[in-house]
Every structure is written in structure tokens, then in C-alpha cells.
Amino acid sequence: MSKTTVEEVPPKRSTDRAFLEVDNLQVRFPTDDGLVRAVNGLSFKLERGKTLGIVGESGSGKSVTSLAIMGLHKGTRAQIEGEIWLEGNELVSMRAEEMRRLRGTEVAMIFQDPLSAMHPFYRIGAQLVEAYLVHNDVSKAVAKKRAVEMLDRVGIPSPDRRFDDYPHQFSGGMRQRAMIAMSLMCDPKLLIADEPTTALDVTVQAQILDLMNDLQKEFNSAIIIITHDLGVVAQMAEDLVVMYGGRVVEAGSVRDLFHRPEHPYTWGLLGSIPRITGGGGRLKSIKGAPPSLINLPSGCSFHPRCDYREYAVGDSCVADVPELLQIGTESHGVRCHIDSAVRKQLFAEQIKPNL
């Protein structure tokens, strides 16, 4: 398998791939306490103009996956295996310098905290101009014009004046808009949004999501939205990956996973969504806490927190890691030892009435 430490390996290329294809991605971090298995065998595909949601609790491997796609683990102690194909180019084996040239033009990222992602000592406009000049042989005047235009596009009032402000002079929502403007300066084909609406009030959240939808339609970008908020996924994405303990536990279309979910962890996430209509039952939290990625539980990582493990055959939940098996539609996969027919019955009789 390819390692990030091997910088001399030339990047592989293939035209017989989806626009973005992640194949058996594994990311591990050596620490004094042991090996952190952050991502274990993740695979998915994404085409241009489509949106993929990745959901799960903190520590499930969502953000580590996004950083791997961006190539931001290169030069660190991270151990990466598997393949990441972006428009025919394999990124894991790609040299760090080649990867830097792709960032901004081919792939860009909206980070979770724009205040820490932006340099506090440099003006907003200067940072946008720099992002443009790195990839375009133009004058600073042309780059400034582009920066002001993008600030205006993302809804920042008086963009020519706010161009000279520092990040701390922007509100949370405005900083997020500025971060989106920076990520779109070079019209990237793939946009990764890591918790883009965290810590924003509801009205600003809606504006940010609408903005991303509008920009996707204009540039035909592919979007990966990483979040713990299933409501955001329902509004934005066509497909969904549910991660737990560094593994995919359920994947498929948003319609399948919202209307016909089969994994107990997905049931728990759906049951924790607040509703303002007054319908449904009492919100039910998932008992316990996410597992340590250094010492994952044996068998199914979710079994210590699962209320339905008694429906599996024997002690399979504790003894064996379940495979991700396709069910129903070709794109719907579930990693669970409970028989599919039993899961469907449990959902219909016990879970769905309370959603």
C-alpha cells in the first residue's frame, strides 16, 4: 500500500473512475498511548454537481477523512493506506508539491472554525488575494478585483470597504462567508465543508446553506458536507455516509437512510433530532460515549451502546466485525450482525413510531 512518507512515488492516473473515489482508506496516528485508528477501510464515490453528507459523533473519523482528501496529512506522522482518486489522479501517492498545486483549484475546504483558519494578523482581503495569486499569474489589482467580487457574491455588505478588515472585525456568520469566498476564489471542482454551520444562529445557518447550494449550481462543484446535524444533510445532500469508530456503519441515498434506516446507530441519530411540530415521541439519546480509537471494542464497535444486540445470532456482535453488506437498493449498505428482516421489523414497530 502507498504511504505518505514516500514522496518519490509518481502519482497514478486513471480515467475509469468516478470524479472522486475513495477506496479502502485507512488513516492511523502513532501516539505514546498506542496507534489511533482514526479511519478504517472507508470507501465512497462522488460525481460532479452532487453532494455527499458524512455524519457521526465527534471522533468517528469525519474530519480526518476530509484532511486526507486535502492531502493535509502529508509530512506528518500519519500512516495512510488505500487510494483517493480525484478526477483520475491518485492523491495518497502524490507528491506534497503536486498536492499543493491542486488545493484551491481542484479541491478546497471550508474549515469548521474560520477564526482559527484565517490568520488574525492579516486583513481578510489580503488573504483572499494571496489564495488567488498562488494559482493565477495575474496582477495584484486583478486579484483584488476578484476578491471583492467574491466577498460580494457571498453576501458581505460593502465588500470594497470590508476588504481591509481583520478577521476579528467580522461576526461569526461573516467570517464563515469570508471563508467560503476564499475557498471559491479559484472555482474548485470539489468543495469540502467541515461543520460549516457550527456555532451559527439558525437564520445564518440557512443563509450559508442556501449560498452553498447556489454556488454549486453555478460552478457544478461536488460537495462533501461533514456534520453531526442530520437536518443539514436532509437539506443539502443526495447521498449519506454514517461513520462510527472510524468505519462506515451505513451508507446510501438520503431517502433510504431517512425513511428506511437499518443500523441501530442511525436510528439513534435520527431519534435525537429535535422537532418543532410537536409530533413524535420524547427525544432519546444514545447511551454511553464513542469508543477510544486506540482500543476499539471487539466485534461491532457499536455493540457496547446498542439496545438491540440481543436480536443478533449468538455472540457475533462481540466476536466478529460485521461486513458492510448491500441491502435493498444497490447503493444502500449496512454493517450489522442483526438479520435485515429483523432490522426492518424493529424499525417499523419500535423506531419509526417515535420519529
N, C-alpha and C positions, 0 to 999 in steps of 0.2 A: 504494500500500500504506500501511497505518497505521503511524505511528511513535510511539514512546513519548514523544517530545518534544512532541507535540500533545495538550495536556491538555484543550482546549476541546471536543474531539470527543465528543459524547454516545455512550454505549455502545449498540451494536446489540443487537437481541434476535431470537431465532429459536426457535420451538418444534419445528421439524422437524429436530432434531439428536439425536445420542446424548447421554448425560449429560455426558461430557467428550469433546470432539472437537478435536484439534489438526490444523490444516490448513496444510501448506506453511510451517511455522515456520522462520524464519531469524534467527539471533542473531549479531551481529558486534560486535567491540570495537576501536575505533581505538586504536592504540598508536604510540609513537615508531618502532618497528621495522616497522610495517605494520598491515594490517587482519587481526585474528584472526577467522577464520570458524569460530566455535565450533559452530554448528548450521546445517545446510544442507538445507532442504526436508523437515523432519520432519513426518510425518502419522501419526496413530493415533486410535482410538476406545476408549472405556471406559464400561461401564454400571455402575449401582449394584450393589453386592454382589459385584463381580468384582475380580480382582487382575491387574494388568499388571506384568510384570518388564521392566526396561530394563537391559541388561548391556553391558559393553565395558570396555576398559582405561582407565586414567587418561588424560584428555584427549580422550575420544571425544565429549563433549558431554552426558553424562548429567545431571550436576548443574546445568549451565547451563539445560537444559530444565526441570528442576524449579523453578528460581528464576524462569524466565519464566512458568510457570503460577501461581506465587505472586505475580507482579507485583512482585518484588523488584528488577528491573532498572529500574523507573521512577525517574526522577530521576538516573540515571547516564548515562554516555556510550554505553551500549549502543544499537545500532541494531537494532530488531526489526521484522520484516515477517512477514506471514502472519496467521493467525487462531487464537485459542484460545477455544472455546465451552465454558462450564460452565453446565449446566442452562439453556440458552437465552440466556445472557449472554456477549457477546464481551469478553474480558479485555484484549486488546492495546490497543484503543482506549479502554478505560475510564479515567476519571479516577483519579488516585492516591488521593484521598479515598474514592471509591466502592470501590476495591480494598481499602483498609484495613478497610472495614466487612465485606467478605466473608471476610477472613482470620480464622480461628478458628471461624466459624460454617459457612461453605460449604466452605472448604479450609484444611487445617492441615498442618504439616510437622514430621517428626522429623528433626532435623539430625544430621549424621554425628558431630559431637563435642559432646555435651551439656555438657561442662565449659566450652567456649568459647561455646556458645549461651546458657547461663544466666549471669546477672550474678553475679560472685563476691562482691559486697558485700551482696547481698540474700538473705534467707532463702528457702528453697525454697517454703514456704507463701505468703509474700508475693507471690512471682512468679506462683504459680498463681491467687491471689486477684485480682491485677491483671488477668490474662488473662480472668477471668470477668466482672469489673466493667466492662470496656471494652464488652462486648456485652450486658450484662444490667443492668437498673435494679433492683438489689436491695441490701440492706444488706451491710455487711462480714461480719456474723455469718452470713448466709445463704451468702455466697461462701466463707467459711472452712469451713462445714459441707460444701459441695460439694467443696472442695479435699481435705479429709481423706477424704471418701468416695472420691474418685478415686485418692488415694495408696493407700488400702486395696484398691481394685479392681485396681490394677496389681501388687499383691503386696508392698508395702513394709510390713514389720512395725512395730507400734506407730505408726501413721500420725499420731495426735494428738500424739505426742511428737516424731517426726521432722519434723513440720510446721515446727518452728522451727530446724531445722538449716540450715547453709550448704552450697552445692554441694560444697565440698572435703571435707565430712564424710561424703559418700556415696561408696561404691565405684563403679567404672565401670558395673557392671550396674544398681546402684540409681539412678545418675544417668540412665541410659537409661530406666529405668522412670518416673522423675520427669518426663522429657521427654515420654514417651508420655502420662502423666497430664495434662500441660499442654496437649498438642495435642488431647486429647479432652475438655477442660473444657466446651466448648460443643457437643459432639456434631457434629463436622464431617461433611459428606457425602462429602468426598474427603480422604483421608489420603495424604500423600507421605512415604515413608520413605527417606531417603538414607543408604545403608550403615548400617542400623540395628544390625547386629551386629559392626561392625568393632571390633577390639581387645578383644572379649569372649571369655571362655573358652567351650568348646563347650557345657557344660551351661547356662550363662547364655544363650547364643545360642538354644538350643532353647526355653528358657522365654520369651524375648522373642517369638519367632516364634509360639509357642502362644498367648501373650497377644494378639498382633495378630489371630490367627485368631478367637479367642473374641470379641474386641470387634467385629470385622467382622460376625460372625453376629448379635450383639446390635443393632448400630446400622445394619446393612445399608449400611455405608460402602463406597465404591470405594477401592481402594488401588493406589498406584503404588509399587513397591519397586525402588529403584535400587541395583545391586550389581555386583560383579565375580565373585560367588560363584554359579555355576550350581546348586550344591546347594541354596542358599536358594530360588532360583527354582523348582526342581523341587518343593519342599515347599509353596510359597506361592501360585504364580501359575497362572492358566489360559492366559494369552497372554504372548508374549515378543517384545521388540524388541531386536535386536542392532545396536549402533552402532559405527561405526569412522570416524574422521576427520570427525566431525560429521554423518555420513549414516547412514541405516538401510541395512544390508547384507543383513539377513534379518529377516523378521517372520512370525509365525504362532502357532498354538497351541503350548503347551509340548510336547504329544505329538509334533507334527510336527517341531519343531526338535530334540528329543532323539532321536527314532527315525528321522527322515528328513531330517536337515540337508543342505543343498546348497551352502552357501557355505564356501570354504576357511577363512575366518576363524572361522566357527562350529565347524568341525572342530578347529581349533587350540585353541579354548576348551574344547571337550569333552575333547580329549586331554590337557589339563593338569589335569584333576580327579583328585586322589589317591583311591585306593581301598583299603579295609581288608580286602577279601575275598581278596586275593592273585590275583584274575583279571586278565585284560588284559595288555597289554604295558607297556613302560617309558614313563614319563611323557615327553612330548615338548613342549618349549617352542616358542613361536612366535619364529622368528629375528628379529633386528633390534629396532627400537623404534618406537613410534607416531609418526606423521608430525607435522611442525610444522603448526599450524593457520593459520600465516601464509603458508607456502609448501607447500601440498598438492602431492603428486606429480601429474603429468598422468595423464589417463585414470582408471583404477581406483586409488583411493588406497592400496589394499592390495597392488598389484602388486609393489612392491619386496621384500615379505616373503613373497609367495605361492610355494609349492613346485609349483604346478600351472598356472602361466600358460602353459606350453608347450602345454597342451591347448586353448587358445583359438585362434581363427582369426586368422592374421596377427599384426599388432602392435596389435590392438584394445585389449588391456589397458593399453597405454601411451598410445594415441592418443585413446581415447574414454571418457567417463564412462558406465558402464553404467546402464541404466534399471532401476528396481525392477519386475520383471515377476512376475505371478501365475502360480503353477505348482500342479498337483495340486489341492488344496482351494482354495476361493475366498479364504481368508484367508492363505494361505502365499505370501509374496513373497520374491524373491531378486534381488540386484543383482550379476550376474556375467556375464562375456562367454563363459564356457565353456558349451557346449550342455548343456541339462538332462539329456539321456540320458547324456552323458559323465560329468556330475557324479554321477548315480545309480550308474553303474558304478564310478567311482573310490571312492565311499563304500562300496559293497558289498565291493569287492575289497581296498582298501588301508586304509581308515579304520576301518570297523566292527570288523574282527577285532582291532584293538588297543585298542578302547574297553572 
